[in-house]
Amino acid sequence: MGLEKAKGAILECGGSGSSDPTEEEVVVQEVLQERDEAYQKLLEIEQFSERLLSEFSKLETEFELEKTCRQQAEVYAAQMKKENKQLKRFSMHVLPMLNEAPEDILDVLWENDTPSDPVHETQQSSRSERDRWMDTSPQEQMGNRDFSKLLEDNKKLNVQVEELQSQIQHLNGQVEEDRSEKISLQSIIETYQRAFKKFNRVSQMVIQEHNDLVQKLETEQDLRQHAEVFAHKMLRKQQQVNRQSMIFLKTVESNAPLLQALEEIANMTKALEDAKQEHQAKIMVLEEAQLEGKHLQEKLEIIQAELNGTKGEKCEIENRLRQAEKRNGALEEKIKILEEKLKAAETLSTEQNNSTVVQDDPTPPPPQPPPPPPPPPVPPPPPNTLEDPLSLIKQRRGRREMKPEQGNDVSSDGKAQAVKEMMDRIKSGVVLRPARKDPQGQCMAATKRKSAINELQGILVSMKTPHRNTHCHLKASQKIKDSQLESILQRRRKISDVTLAAQSSSLSRAAVETQEQADSKQGKNLPVP
């Protein structure tokens, strides 16, 4: 909406006869405010992206901590396996001693293992144990002590197995949380990708509109100044020519065919002026199309460079996600291996009396290396360049200038020369550019700009870095336009000076001839003495 207001103010300034500096300052201030708002929005987007990166780094640290915890759990499980093997060997040495021991000692040990709730049973068992302990030999006592130690170790191992199971459950919960976070991150990344695409579209539209407005404002200001100066000069020259034509008409009032010829000439000049206006409108359209094509090509190159940078960032994020997925897969494999190891430890604790030896579990395979990054996108083909309309204008002007010269060479009669010179003077008259255009085109452009600006409230993404480049390009284009306008104005001045000199000389000759003819007629009409 702000850009449309600025454009309307610029058009009103161009259409009015006098330019107010206060209105131009107001328009410039509004444009600067819009630029500041867009810059603030860009800063907000950067802060949000930094927050996302910090969250991603936190997730990476959590993954590394889980990895270290699981490695420590694997080391602890290996130590427990070694201790179980040692206990089994010791139990194998103790088994023959237990077989040789009497049944009373075994009953006592069994009663120690089974829990008893009442107090009376504990007293009786303590008395029977004392009696049996006094009757047993020292070797049997040593065997009983070793057996009790083995039972205590077995209990400790069972407690450790339960702790490992609780740790595995905790790790499974963490893995599920990581999966949910990964899904949420993927959804957030998809939303950001859509937002970036919308930002790119809107930024392209806004950049095009801004540059078009700046170019139109500059061209209209320059053309307005040149047109005012040129119109002032032409008014003075037209006043001089009108005085000379009034003198000529006073002399020609007696001749009716000359008046008819002048009326026909006036009608022809109107038709020629209409045709000239149409040709000039077509030429201006061609010039504007060429300038827009050049600026669009430069802007497309800048936007393509920015898109390549965003694509590189996207590839980096995708690679990080792939690495995180691989880490999750490796952690799941390690959890499965730990579960298998726990099952094996439980079987070993239950089967202490067997003599089988369990082989070591194989280590998990190393994770695969990450895939290589995708290749960069192919650059788009260059746009088709338009022909230079200045060459066409020069050719047409050369043809128009050749026609009156040939007519002056062929004409020999003074009256015919005067008529043709008047025609040339009317043809070479100044036709100013119309200040207002069709309202339908303006309405269509306004609706397009409203839809483009209201889509995301004029967020300029690609206006941060290439601002200086666009400013330099605008300065260079301004210099080129000024030089072209100066050269065209110099040529027009030379042509107008030549035509005015020829017209003044022809008019003076025609006036002299008419005076001579009138004198001769008066001399013929006078009576001879």
Secondary structure, 3 states (H helix, E strand, C coil): CHHHHHHHHHHHHHHCCCCCHHHHHHHHHHHHHHHHHHHHHHHHHHHHHHHHHHHHHHHHHHHHHHHHHHHHHHHHHHHHHHHHHHHHHHHHHHHHHHHHCCHHHHHHHHHHHCCCCCHHHHHHHHHHHHHHHHHCCHHHHHHHHHHHHHHHHHHHHHHHHHHHHHHHHHHHHHHHHHHHHHHHHHHHHHHHHHHHHHHHHHHHHHHHHHHHHHHHHHHHHHHHHHHHHHHHHHHHHHHHHHHHHHHHHHHHCCCHHHHHHHHHHHHHHHHHHHHHHHHHHHHHHHHHHHHHHHHHHHHHHHHHHHHHHHHHHHHHHHHHHHHHHHHHHHHHHHHHHHHHHHHHHHHHHHCCCCCCCCCCCCCCCCCCCCCCCCCCCCCCCCCCCCCCHHHHHHHHHHHHHHHHHHHHHHCCCHHHHHHHHHHHHHHCCCCCCCCCCCHHHHHHHHHHHHHHHHHHCCCCCCCCCCHHHHHHHHHHHHHHHHHHHHHHHHHHHHHHHHHHHHHHHHHHHHHHHHHHHHHHHHHHHCCCC
